Amino acid sequence: MENPNYYRGIILHAYDETTIFPPSFGNSLNREVIGVVSKVDTGKDIEAPRRNLKLAGATKIFEISVHDEESLKQLCNYIYG
């Protein structure tokens, strides 16, 4: 890890079947790690990204789309809340 300050969340697109994050990656950080599955409006299966985020150590997972304002509000409220 070059700079752990940049690891505040893990983001995977809905079409990401694999991940670059090793299992329990989030455990090496000294803060809560959330996961974000973006582009959920594409119709792709989001189970693989959700599974990868959980394996990487995300404690809470948000599913967002730029076309769904409510999903973005929920994420922002959680982060800044």
N, C-alpha and C positions, 0 to 999 in steps of 0.2 A: 504494500500500500504506500503510495507516494505521499498522499496527504489525506489523512482520515477525515478532515473537516469537510471534504466534498462528499463523503458517504453519509448522507442524511436520509436517503431513501433509495430504493432499488426500483428502476423503471424497466418494464418489458412491454413490448407491443403485443397486441392480441395475436399477431402472426408469428411470434417468436416461439418456436418449438424447443429450442435449446437455450442455455444460459451460459454466460461467462463467469458467473459467480459460483464458487465451490459450496458444497453443503456446509451449513452453519457459518457462512461468511459474516452474517450480522452479529454473531456472538463475539467477534473480535473488536467490535466497536463499543464505545462507552456511552451509547445513547440508544433510545428506541429506534428500531428500523421499521419503516413502513414500506409497503410495496405498492406500486401503481401499475395497473394494466391499462395501457392507453389504446386508443383506436378500437374500442370495443364495438363501435358502430359498423365495422367492416363485415360482420357476420361470421368471422372466424371463431373457432372453438377456443375458449379462453381457459379451459381446464389445465392445459400444459403450462401456460405462463403462471397461473395461480399455484400450481404444484411446485414449479421452480422457485417462486418467491418464498413459499413456505419452507422449502428445503434450504434456501439461502438464509433464512432466519427472520423474515418479515413477520412482525407480530400482528399487523393489521394490513389488509389489502383493499385498495380502492380501485374501482373500475370506472374509467373516465372516457369521455368522448367530447370533442369540441362542439358537437351538436347537441349535447345534453348539459345545459347550464347548471342544472341541479347537482350533477355529479361533480362538476368543477367547484361549486360552492361548498359541497361537503368536504372535499379535499382541502380547500383553502381554510375553512372553518376549523378543521382538525389541526392544521399546521399553525395557523395564526391565533387560534382560538381561545 
